[in-house]
Amino acid sequence: MKILKILDNAKLILVDLEVNLGNKKRHAPTLCASIDGKIIPLSTAHDGRPVLMNLENALEQ
């Protein structure tokens, strides 16, 4: 592995993220990155598995 770029405009934050699982709603504290006003989950809210930081997964604030 090698570092290609340091994102100095990103912040790590914890959010209470709500997800739909079938007909149920669940929420949990979720580690996210905040970049340019968008929130990108870094783990899944329902079981905490890590996910790749991807702007396609971004949520608007």
All heavy atoms as TSV, in Angstrom:
chain	resi	resn	atom	element	x	y	z
A	1	MET	N	N	0.832	-1.179	0.000
A	1	MET	CA	C	0.000	0.000	0.000
A	1	MET	C	C	0.873	1.237	0.000
A	1	MET	O	O	1.966	1.216	0.554
A	1	MET	CB	C	-0.855	0.031	1.266
A	1	MET	CG	C	-2.154	-0.663	1.142
A	1	MET	SD	S	-3.217	-0.262	2.534
A	1	MET	CE	C	-2.838	-1.620	3.602
A	2	LYS	N	N	0.347	2.302	-0.607
A	2	LYS	CA	C	1.031	3.584	-0.512
A	2	LYS	C	C	0.001	4.701	-0.531
A	2	LYS	O	O	-1.085	4.561	-1.091
A	2	LYS	CB	C	2.050	3.762	-1.628
A	2	LYS	CG	C	1.473	3.957	-2.997
A	2	LYS	CD	C	2.585	4.172	-4.010
A	2	LYS	CE	C	2.008	4.477	-5.372
A	2	LYS	NZ	N	3.042	4.773	-6.344
A	3	ILE	N	N	0.343	5.802	0.110
A	3	ILE	CA	C	-0.550	6.957	0.171
A	3	ILE	C	C	-0.403	7.746	-1.114
A	3	ILE	O	O	0.682	8.165	-1.477
A	3	ILE	CB	C	-0.208	7.836	1.387
A	3	ILE	CG1	C	-0.448	7.036	2.668
A	3	ILE	CG2	C	-1.033	9.130	1.370
A	3	ILE	CD1	C	0.049	7.724	3.904
A	4	LEU	N	N	-1.520	7.946	-1.820
A	4	LEU	CA	C	-1.509	8.710	-3.056
A	4	LEU	C	C	-1.811	10.184	-2.811
A	4	LEU	O	O	-1.270	11.051	-3.486
A	4	LEU	CB	C	-2.532	8.151	-4.044
A	4	LEU	CG	C	-2.295	6.711	-4.485
A	4	LEU	CD1	C	-3.420	6.254	-5.399
A	4	LEU	CD2	C	-0.945	6.571	-5.167
A	5	LYS	N	N	-2.699	10.460	-1.839
A	5	LYS	CA	C	-3.113	11.839	-1.584
A	5	LYS	C	C	-3.717	11.927	-0.195
A	5	LYS	O	O	-4.443	11.027	0.217
A	5	LYS	CB	C	-4.135	12.263	-2.633
A	5	LYS	CG	C	-4.614	13.674	-2.532
A	5	LYS	CD	C	-5.623	13.972	-3.640
A	5	LYS	CE	C	-6.108	15.397	-3.556
A	5	LYS	NZ	N	-7.084	15.700	-4.590
A	6	ILE	N	N	-3.446	12.994	0.507
A	6	ILE	CA	C	-4.078	13.250	1.794
A	6	ILE	C	C	-5.221	14.223	1.563
A	6	ILE	O	O	-5.027	15.302	1.002
A	6	ILE	CB	C	-3.062	13.817	2.808
A	6	ILE	CG1	C	-2.000	12.760	3.109
A	6	ILE	CG2	C	-3.780	14.263	4.079
A	6	ILE	CD1	C	-0.892	13.232	4.013
A	7	LEU	N	N	-6.422	13.825	1.967
A	7	LEU	CA	C	-7.605	14.651	1.784
A	7	LEU	C	C	-7.735	15.586	2.984
A	7	LEU	O	O	-8.302	15.229	4.005
A	7	LEU	CB	C	-8.852	13.783	1.639
A	7	LEU	CG	C	-8.809	12.757	0.507
A	7	LEU	CD1	C	-10.019	11.841	0.572
A	7	LEU	CD2	C	-8.727	13.465	-0.828
A	8	ASP	N	N	-7.208	16.788	2.869
A	8	ASP	CA	C	-7.210	17.706	4.004
A	8	ASP	C	C	-8.551	18.413	4.194
A	8	ASP	O	O	-8.758	19.094	5.182
A	8	ASP	CB	C	-6.079	18.716	3.897
A	8	ASP	CG	C	-6.117	19.530	2.618
A	8	ASP	OD1	O	-7.008	19.323	1.790
A	8	ASP	OD2	O	-5.228	20.385	2.457
A	9	ASN	N	N	-9.486	18.250	3.277
A	9	ASN	CA	C	-10.805	18.858	3.422
A	9	ASN	C	C	-11.831	17.875	3.980
A	9	ASN	O	O	-13.017	18.178	4.033
A	9	ASN	CB	C	-11.304	19.424	2.088
A	9	ASN	CG	C	-11.487	18.343	1.030
A	9	ASN	OD1	O	-10.861	17.297	1.098
A	9	ASN	ND2	N	-12.325	18.603	0.052
A	10	ALA	N	N	-11.388	16.696	4.424
A	10	ALA	CA	C	-12.298	15.670	4.944
A	10	ALA	C	C	-12.261	15.658	6.468
A	10	ALA	O	O	-11.232	15.942	7.079
A	10	ALA	CB	C	-11.911	14.297	4.408
A	11	LYS	N	N	-13.426	15.345	7.064
A	11	LYS	CA	C	-13.532	15.184	8.509
A	11	LYS	C	C	-14.172	13.840	8.796
A	11	LYS	O	O	-15.058	13.405	8.058
A	11	LYS	CB	C	-14.432	16.257	9.121
A	11	LYS	CG	C	-13.922	17.645	9.062
A	11	LYS	CD	C	-14.786	18.596	9.893
A	11	LYS	CE	C	-16.229	18.570	9.464
A	11	LYS	NZ	N	-17.068	19.572	10.135
A	12	LEU	N	N	-13.721	13.176	9.859
A	12	LEU	CA	C	-14.390	11.964	10.341
A	12	LEU	C	C	-15.452	12.382	11.335
A	12	LEU	O	O	-15.197	13.184	12.228
A	12	LEU	CB	C	-13.401	11.013	10.999
A	12	LEU	CG	C	-12.432	10.310	10.068
A	12	LEU	CD1	C	-11.506	9.416	10.866
A	12	LEU	CD2	C	-13.160	9.500	9.016
A	13	ILE	N	N	-16.665	11.850	11.163
A	13	ILE	CA	C	-17.776	12.182	12.049
A	13	ILE	C	C	-18.565	10.927	12.378
A	13	ILE	O	O	-18.484	9.923	11.670
A	13	ILE	CB	C	-18.711	13.234	11.411
A	13	ILE	CG1	C	-19.265	12.730	10.073
A	13	ILE	CG2	C	-18.002	14.559	11.213
A	13	ILE	CD1	C	-20.318	13.638	9.461
A	14	LEU	N	N	-19.311	10.969	13.468
A	14	LEU	CA	C	-20.261	9.909	13.811
A	14	LEU	C	C	-21.656	10.455	13.585
A	14	LEU	O	O	-21.983	11.553	14.036
A	14	LEU	CB	C	-20.112	9.485	15.270
A	14	LEU	CG	C	-18.902	8.634	15.591
A	14	LEU	CD1	C	-18.815	8.431	17.094
A	14	LEU	CD2	C	-18.967	7.306	14.889
A	15	VAL	N	N	-22.496	9.706	12.881
A	15	VAL	CA	C	-23.881	10.107	12.652
A	15	VAL	C	C	-24.805	8.985	13.110
A	15	VAL	O	O	-24.417	7.823	13.138
A	15	VAL	CB	C	-24.155	10.445	11.163
A	15	VAL	CG1	C	-23.262	11.556	10.679
A	15	VAL	CG2	C	-24.004	9.235	10.279
A	16	ASP	N	N	-26.013	9.345	13.497
A	16	ASP	CA	C	-27.041	8.348	13.794
A	16	ASP	C	C	-27.755	8.088	12.475
A	16	ASP	O	O	-28.596	8.874	12.047
A	16	ASP	CB	C	-27.998	8.879	14.851
A	16	ASP	CG	C	-28.953	7.816	15.354
A	16	ASP	OD1	O	-28.731	6.628	15.068
A	16	ASP	OD2	O	-29.926	8.172	16.036
A	17	LEU	N	N	-27.382	7.016	11.804
A	17	LEU	CA	C	-27.853	6.719	10.452
A	17	LEU	C	C	-29.020	5.744	10.497
A	17	LEU	O	O	-28.950	4.717	11.170
A	17	LEU	CB	C	-26.709	6.131	9.627
A	17	LEU	CG	C	-26.953	5.915	8.148
A	17	LEU	CD1	C	-27.147	7.259	7.452
A	17	LEU	CD2	C	-25.778	5.188	7.524
A	18	GLU	N	N	-30.095	6.087	9.792
A	18	GLU	CA	C	-31.272	5.222	9.718
A	18	GLU	C	C	-31.293	4.505	8.371
A	18	GLU	O	O	-31.045	5.115	7.336
A	18	GLU	CB	C	-32.541	6.063	9.869
A	18	GLU	CG	C	-33.813	5.245	9.838
A	18	GLU	CD	C	-35.028	6.114	10.015
A	18	GLU	OE1	O	-35.450	6.728	9.010
A	18	GLU	OE2	O	-35.535	6.183	11.147
A	19	VAL	N	N	-31.562	3.203	8.409
A	19	VAL	CA	C	-31.656	2.408	7.184
A	19	VAL	C	C	-32.946	1.597	7.213
A	19	VAL	O	O	-33.476	1.277	8.271
A	19	VAL	CB	C	-30.446	1.458	7.000
A	19	VAL	CG1	C	-29.164	2.228	6.795
A	19	VAL	CG2	C	-30.313	0.503	8.166
A	20	ASN	N	N	-33.457	1.278	6.038
A	20	ASN	CA	C	-34.621	0.408	5.896
A	20	ASN	C	C	-34.138	-1.008	5.647
A	20	ASN	O	O	-33.353	-1.249	4.734
A	20	ASN	CB	C	-35.495	0.857	4.725
A	20	ASN	CG	C	-36.126	2.201	4.971
A	20	ASN	OD1	O	-36.527	2.506	6.086
A	20	ASN	ND2	N	-36.206	3.011	3.944
A	21	LEU	N	N	-34.607	-1.936	6.466
A	21	LEU	CA	C	-34.319	-3.358	6.278
A	21	LEU	C	C	-35.648	-4.072	6.116
A	21	LEU	O	O	-36.333	-4.377	7.085
A	21	LEU	CB	C	-33.547	-3.929	7.469
A	21	LEU	CG	C	-32.135	-3.403	7.663
A	21	LEU	CD1	C	-31.529	-3.941	8.945
A	21	LEU	CD2	C	-31.269	-3.792	6.478
A	22	GLY	N	N	-36.032	-4.268	4.868
A	22	GLY	CA	C	-37.346	-4.829	4.592
A	22	GLY	C	C	-38.408	-3.827	4.992
A	22	GLY	O	O	-38.388	-2.679	4.578
A	23	ASN	N	N	-39.321	-4.238	5.881
A	23	ASN	CA	C	-40.356	-3.314	6.339
A	23	ASN	C	C	-40.009	-2.678	7.683
A	23	ASN	O	O	-40.835	-2.014	8.286
A	23	ASN	CB	C	-41.715	-4.027	6.432
A	23	ASN	CG	C	-41.671	-5.224	7.359
A	23	ASN	OD1	O	-40.612	-5.572	7.880
A	23	ASN	ND2	N	-42.810	-5.852	7.562
A	24	LYS	N	N	-38.789	-2.883	8.171
A	24	LYS	CA	C	-38.345	-2.321	9.447
A	24	LYS	C	C	-37.336	-1.209	9.203
A	24	LYS	O	O	-36.603	-1.224	8.212
A	24	LYS	CB	C	-37.696	-3.393	10.316
A	24	LYS	CG	C	-38.627	-4.492	10.742
A	24	LYS	CD	C	-37.892	-5.471	11.622
A	24	LYS	CE	C	-38.809	-6.617	12.020
A	24	LYS	NZ	N	-38.093	-7.607	12.823
A	25	LYS	N	N	-37.304	-0.253	10.122
A	25	LYS	CA	C	-36.283	0.789	10.103
A	25	LYS	C	C	-35.366	0.576	11.286
A	25	LYS	O	O	-35.833	0.269	12.386
A	25	LYS	CB	C	-36.906	2.176	10.188
A	25	LYS	CG	C	-37.615	2.586	8.930
A	25	LYS	CD	C	-38.040	4.026	9.000
A	25	LYS	CE	C	-38.720	4.393	7.692
A	25	LYS	NZ	N	-39.023	5.807	7.631
A	26	ARG	N	N	-34.074	0.693	11.046
A	26	ARG	CA	C	-33.080	0.581	12.112
A	26	ARG	C	C	-32.165	1.783	12.034
A	26	ARG	O	O	-31.961	2.355	10.974
A	26	ARG	CB	C	-32.258	-0.694	11.960
A	26	ARG	CG	C	-33.023	-1.947	12.258
A	26	ARG	CD	C	-32.079	-3.079	12.409
A	26	ARG	NE	N	-32.799	-4.260	12.828
A	26	ARG	CZ	C	-32.233	-5.421	13.001
A	26	ARG	NH1	N	-30.959	-5.571	12.768
A	26	ARG	NH2	N	-32.937	-6.449	13.412
A	27	HIS	N	N	-31.581	2.133	13.167
A	27	HIS	CA	C	-30.603	3.212	13.180
A	27	HIS	C	C	-29.485	2.842	14.143
A	27	HIS	O	O	-29.689	2.057	15.075
A	27	HIS	CB	C	-31.255	4.551	13.561
A	27	HIS	CG	C	-31.774	4.584	14.963
A	27	HIS	ND1	N	-31.049	5.093	16.003
A	27	HIS	CD2	C	-32.942	4.147	15.485
A	27	HIS	CE1	C	-31.751	4.985	17.114
A	27	HIS	NE2	N	-32.909	4.406	16.816
A	28	ALA	N	N	-28.319	3.382	13.880
A	28	ALA	CA	C	-27.157	3.094	14.709
A	28	ALA	C	C	-26.104	4.166	14.478
A	28	ALA	O	O	-26.054	4.761	13.401
A	28	ALA	CB	C	-26.579	1.722	14.358
A	29	PRO	N	N	-25.256	4.412	15.482
A	29	PRO	CA	C	-24.127	5.325	15.267
A	29	PRO	C	C	-23.222	4.739	14.179
A	29	PRO	O	O	-22.908	3.548	14.202
A	29	PRO	CB	C	-23.414	5.352	16.611
A	29	PRO	CG	C	-24.392	4.817	17.593
A	29	PRO	CD	C	-25.304	3.906	16.842
A	30	THR	N	N	-22.870	5.561	13.217
A	30	THR	CA	C	-22.117	5.091	12.055
A	30	THR	C	C	-20.960	6.034	11.770
A	30	THR	O	O	-21.145	7.253	11.732
A	30	THR	CB	C	-23.045	5.016	10.821
A	30	THR	OG1	O	-24.166	4.199	11.150
A	30	THR	CG2	C	-22.339	4.423	9.626
A	31	LEU	N	N	-19.774	5.484	11.565
A	31	LEU	CA	C	-18.607	6.280	11.210
A	31	LEU	C	C	-18.737	6.733	9.763
A	31	LEU	O	O	-19.004	5.934	8.870
A	31	LEU	CB	C	-17.324	5.459	11.378
A	31	LEU	CG	C	-16.018	6.169	11.061
A	31	LEU	CD1	C	-15.784	7.338	12.016
A	31	LEU	CD2	C	-14.865	5.193	11.123
A	32	CYS	N	N	-18.568	8.048	9.547
A	32	CYS	CA	C	-18.708	8.623	8.215
A	32	CYS	C	C	-17.584	9.624	7.965
A	32	CYS	O	O	-16.926	10.087	8.903
A	32	CYS	CB	C	-20.043	9.352	8.073
A	32	CYS	SG	S	-21.490	8.300	8.211
A	33	ALA	N	N	-17.397	9.966	6.716
A	33	ALA	CA	C	-16.499	11.057	6.324
A	33	ALA	C	C	-17.364	12.177	5.770
A	33	ALA	O	O	-18.336	11.931	5.059
A	33	ALA	CB	C	-15.515	10.582	5.268
A	34	SER	N	N	-17.014	13.406	6.118
A	34	SER	CA	C	-17.706	14.578	5.595
A	34	SER	C	C	-16.757	15.281	4.635
A	34	SER	O	O	-15.671	15.716	5.026
A	34	SER	CB	C	-18.092	15.513	6.741
A	34	SER	OG	O	-18.635	16.704	6.237
A	35	ILE	N	N	-17.160	15.359	3.358
A	35	ILE	CA	C	-16.337	15.988	2.325
A	35	ILE	C	C	-17.237	16.879	1.477
A	35	ILE	O	O	-18.218	16.413	0.904
A	35	ILE	CB	C	-15.646	14.942	1.419
A	35	ILE	CG1	C	-14.762	14.022	2.240
A	35	ILE	CG2	C	-14.840	15.615	0.329
A	35	ILE	CD1	C	-14.163	12.875	1.457
A	36	ASP	N	N	-16.887	18.154	1.399
A	36	ASP	CA	C	-17.615	19.114	0.547
A	36	ASP	C	C	-19.124	19.088	0.776
A	36	ASP	O	O	-19.914	19.090	-0.164
A	36	ASP	CB	C	-17.308	18.863	-0.930
A	36	ASP	CG	C	-15.835	19.026	-1.253
A	36	ASP	OD1	O	-15.168	19.840	-0.587
A	36	ASP	OD2	O	-15.351	18.329	-2.163
A	37	GLY	N	N	-19.556	19.021	2.039
A	37	GLY	CA	C	-20.976	19.048	2.354
A	37	GLY	C	C	-21.707	17.738	2.159
A	37	GLY	O	O	-22.913	17.675	2.332
A	38	LYS	N	N	-21.001	16.695	1.804
A	38	LYS	CA	C	-21.610	15.381	1.629
A	38	LYS	C	C	-21.121	14.450	2.728
A	38	LYS	O	O	-19.991	14.546	3.176
A	38	LYS	CB	C	-21.274	14.805	0.257
A	38	LYS	CG	C	-21.846	15.621	-0.877
A	38	LYS	CD	C	-21.571	14.991	-2.194
A	38	LYS	CE	C	-22.176	15.860	-3.296
A	38	LYS	NZ	N	-22.007	15.284	-4.594
A	39	ILE	N	N	-21.991	13.536	3.137
A	39	ILE	CA	C	-21.671	12.557	4.164
A	39	ILE	C	C	-21.516	11.201	3.487
A	39	ILE	O	O	-22.415	10.747	2.789
A	39	ILE	CB	C	-22.789	12.484	5.226
A	39	ILE	CG1	C	-23.076	13.860	5.805
A	39	ILE	CG2	C	-22.439	11.474	6.305
A	39	ILE	CD1	C	-21.955	14.476	6.575
A	40	ILE	N	N	-20.372	10.561	3.714
A	40	ILE	CA	C	-20.101	9.261	3.107
A	40	ILE	C	C	-19.940	8.221	4.208
A	40	ILE	O	O	-18.993	8.290	4.998
A	40	ILE	CB	C	-18.827	9.304	2.240
A	40	ILE	CG1	C	-18.946	10.406	1.189
A	40	ILE	CG2	C	-18.564	7.950	1.602
A	40	ILE	CD1	C	-17.654	10.714	0.490
A	41	PRO	N	N	-20.876	7.260	4.327
A	41	PRO	CA	C	-20.750	6.214	5.347
A	41	PRO	C	C	-19.497	5.369	5.105
A	41	PRO	O	O	-19.183	5.006	3.977
A	41	PRO	CB	C	-22.008	5.370	5.162
A	41	PRO	CG	C	-22.955	6.237	4.409
A	41	PRO	CD	C	-22.114	7.127	3.555
A	42	LEU	N	N	-18.790	5.076	6.194
A	42	LEU	CA	C	-17.595	4.228	6.118
A	42	LEU	C	C	-17.860	2.836	6.668
A	42	LEU	O	O	-17.009	1.957	6.564
A	42	LEU	CB	C	-16.432	4.881	6.866
A	42	LEU	CG	C	-16.016	6.257	6.349
A	42	LEU	CD1	C	-14.904	6.819	7.219
A	42	LEU	CD2	C	-15.583	6.191	4.890
A	43	SER	N	N	-19.038	2.653	7.266
A	43	SER	CA	C	-19.435	1.329	7.729
A	43	SER	C	C	-20.949	1.223	7.577
A	43	SER	O	O	-21.644	2.227	7.466
A	43	SER	CB	C	-19.021	1.105	9.185
A	43	SER	OG	O	-19.610	2.071	10.020
A	44	THR	N	N	-21.453	-0.001	7.564
A	44	THR	CA	C	-22.893	-0.183	7.417
A	44	THR	C	C	-23.587	0.074	8.744
A	44	THR	O	O	-23.048	-0.242	9.806
A	44	THR	CB	C	-23.234	-1.600	6.915
A	44	THR	OG1	O	-22.715	-2.547	7.844
A	44	THR	CG2	C	-22.656	-1.856	5.541
A	45	ALA	N	N	-24.770	0.645	8.706
A	45	ALA	CA	C	-25.490	0.996	9.934
A	45	ALA	C	C	-26.097	-0.224	10.616
A	45	ALA	O	O	-26.273	-0.229	11.819
A	45	ALA	CB	C	-26.587	2.008	9.623
A	46	HIS	N	N	-26.402	-1.274	9.855
A	46	HIS	CA	C	-27.098	-2.404	10.478
A	46	HIS	C	C	-26.163	-3.442	11.091
A	46	HIS	O	O	-26.522	-4.093	12.039
A	46	HIS	CB	C	-28.073	-3.059	9.499
A	46	HIS	CG	C	-27.448	-3.636	8.281
A	46	HIS	ND1	N	-27.039	-2.869	7.225
A	46	HIS	CD2	C	-27.152	-4.911	7.970
A	46	HIS	CE1	C	-26.520	-3.660	6.305
A	46	HIS	NE2	N	-26.580	-4.885	6.733
A	47	ASP	N	N	-24.935	-3.597	10.584
A	47	ASP	CA	C	-24.043	-4.571	11.214
A	47	ASP	C	C	-22.600	-4.084	11.357
A	47	ASP	O	O	-21.752	-4.822	11.826
A	47	ASP	CB	C	-24.078	-5.915	10.482
A	47	ASP	CG	C	-23.586	-5.838	9.051
A	47	ASP	OD1	O	-23.121	-4.766	8.622
A	47	ASP	OD2	O	-23.674	-6.860	8.357
A	48	GLY	N	N	-22.312	-2.849	10.983
A	48	GLY	CA	C	-21.009	-2.254	11.234
A	48	GLY	C	C	-19.885	-2.691	10.319
A	48	GLY	O	O	-18.733	-2.357	10.559
A	49	ARG	N	N	-20.196	-3.437	9.256
A	49	ARG	CA	C	-19.136	-3.853	8.342
A	49	ARG	C	C	-18.569	-2.641	7.604
A	49	ARG	O	O	-19.309	-1.740	7.235
A	49	ARG	CB	C	-19.650	-4.869	7.328
A	49	ARG	CG	C	-19.920	-6.228	7.926
A	49	ARG	CD	C	-20.307	-7.201	6.874
A	49	ARG	NE	N	-21.670	-6.848	6.442
A	49	ARG	CZ	C	-22.273	-7.383	5.410
A	49	ARG	NH1	N	-21.665	-8.275	4.674
A	49	ARG	NH2	N	-23.487	-7.019	5.079
A	50	PRO	N	N	-17.262	-2.609	7.386
A	50	PRO	CA	C	-16.680	-1.472	6.665
A	50	PRO	C	C	-17.094	-1.466	5.197
A	50	PRO	O	O	-17.330	-2.511	4.606
A	50	PRO	CB	C	-15.166	-1.697	6.797
A	50	PRO	CG	C	-14.994	-3.113	7.172
A	50	PRO	CD	C	-16.262	-3.576	7.816
A	51	VAL	N	N	-17.204	-0.264	4.624
A	51	VAL	CA	C	-17.492	-0.103	3.207
A	51	VAL	C	C	-16.453	0.829	2.613
A	51	VAL	O	O	-15.863	1.650	3.306
A	51	VAL	CB	C	-18.918	0.458	2.937
A	51	VAL	CG1	C	-19.978	-0.497	3.396
A	51	VAL	CG2	C	-19.119	1.799	3.584
A	52	LEU	N	N	-16.208	0.701	1.339
A	52	LEU	CA	C	-15.237	1.538	0.641
A	52	LEU	C	C	-15.766	2.963	0.548
A	52	LEU	O	O	-16.922	3.183	0.202
A	52	LEU	CB	C	-15.004	0.981	-0.763
A	52	LEU	CG	C	-13.966	1.673	-1.623
A	52	LEU	CD1	C	-12.585	1.595	-0.999
A	52	LEU	CD2	C	-13.941	1.032	-2.999
A	53	MET	N	N	-14.930	3.949	0.901
A	53	MET	CA	C	-15.352	5.342	0.794
A	53	MET	C	C	-15.501	5.683	-0.675
A	53	MET	O	O	-14.553	5.654	-1.434
A	53	MET	CB	C	-14.332	6.278	1.440
A	53	MET	CG	C	-14.842	7.698	1.524
A	53	MET	SD	S	-13.760	8.772	2.439
A	53	MET	CE	C	-12.848	9.510	1.108
A	54	ASN	N	N	-16.727	5.967	-1.079
A	54	ASN	CA	C	-17.039	6.188	-2.472
A	54	ASN	C	C	-18.051	7.321	-2.562
A	54	ASN	O	O	-19.071	7.301	-1.871
A	54	ASN	CB	C	-17.617	4.896	-3.064
A	54	ASN	CG	C	-17.793	4.953	-4.542
A	54	ASN	OD1	O	-17.908	6.009	-5.136
A	54	ASN	ND2	N	-17.819	3.787	-5.163
A	55	LEU	N	N	-17.798	8.321	-3.417
A	55	LEU	CA	C	-18.729	9.437	-3.537
A	55	LEU	C	C	-20.104	8.998	-4.034
A	55	LEU	O	O	-21.091	9.696	-3.830
A	55	LEU	CB	C	-18.149	10.522	-4.438
A	55	LEU	CG	C	-17.013	11.325	-3.807
A	55	LEU	CD1	C	-16.414	12.296	-4.823
A	55	LEU	CD2	C	-17.488	12.074	-2.594
A	56	GLU	N	N	-20.197	7.843	-4.679
A	56	GLU	CA	C	-21.502	7.329	-5.107
A	56	GLU	C	C	-22.372	6.943	-3.906
A	56	GLU	O	O	-23.584	6.879	-4.012
A	56	GLU	CB	C	-21.321	6.117	-6.020
A	56	GLU	CG	C	-20.692	6.471	-7.353
A	56	GLU	CD	C	-20.389	5.227	-8.194
A	56	GLU	OE1	O	-20.696	4.111	-7.765
A	56	GLU	OE2	O	-19.835	5.423	-9.282
A	57	ASN	N	N	-21.750	6.697	-2.740
A	57	ASN	CA	C	-22.486	6.349	-1.523
A	57	ASN	C	C	-22.810	7.588	-0.692
A	57	ASN	O	O	-23.312	7.462	0.420
A	57	ASN	CB	C	-21.665	5.380	-0.661
A	57	ASN	CG	C	-21.433	4.065	-1.335
A	57	ASN	OD1	O	-22.226	3.628	-2.146
A	57	ASN	ND2	N	-20.327	3.417	-1.026
A	58	ALA	N	N	-22.518	8.789	-1.191
A	58	ALA	CA	C	-22.666	10.019	-0.408
A	58	ALA	C	C	-24.131	10.349	-0.155
A	58	ALA	O	O	-24.999	10.102	-0.992
A	58	ALA	CB	C	-21.993	11.184	-1.130
A	59	LEU	N	N	-24.375	10.912	1.018
A	59	LEU	CA	C	-25.690	11.388	1.414
A	59	LEU	C	C	-25.608	12.901	1.559
A	59	LEU	O	O	-24.612	13.429	2.018
A	59	LEU	CB	C	-26.101	10.782	2.748
A	59	LEU	CG	C	-26.035	9.253	2.858
A	59	LEU	CD1	C	-26.142	8.830	4.298
A	59	LEU	CD2	C	-27.140	8.645	2.025
A	60	GLU	N	N	-26.656	13.615	1.172
A	60	GLU	CA	C	-26.692	15.055	1.357
A	60	GLU	C	C	-27.017	15.373	2.811
A	60	GLU	O	O	-27.760	14.654	3.448
A	60	GLU	CB	C	-27.749	15.690	0.445
A	60	GLU	CG	C	-27.449	15.552	-1.034
A	60	GLU	CD	C	-26.235	16.346	-1.505
A	60	GLU	OE1	O	-25.934	17.393	-0.906
A	60	GLU	OE2	O	-25.599	15.912	-2.468
A	61	GLN	N	N	-26.461	16.464	3.328
A	61	GLN	CA	C	-26.736	16.873	4.709
A	61	GLN	C	C	-28.087	17.489	4.816
A	61	GLN	O	O	-28.606	18.107	3.974
A	61	GLN	CB	C	-25.703	17.888	5.176
A	61	GLN	CG	C	-24.499	17.213	5.737
A	61	GLN	CD	C	-23.500	18.228	6.236
A	61	GLN	OE1	O	-22.833	18.863	5.451
A	61	GLN	NE2	N	-23.395	18.347	7.525
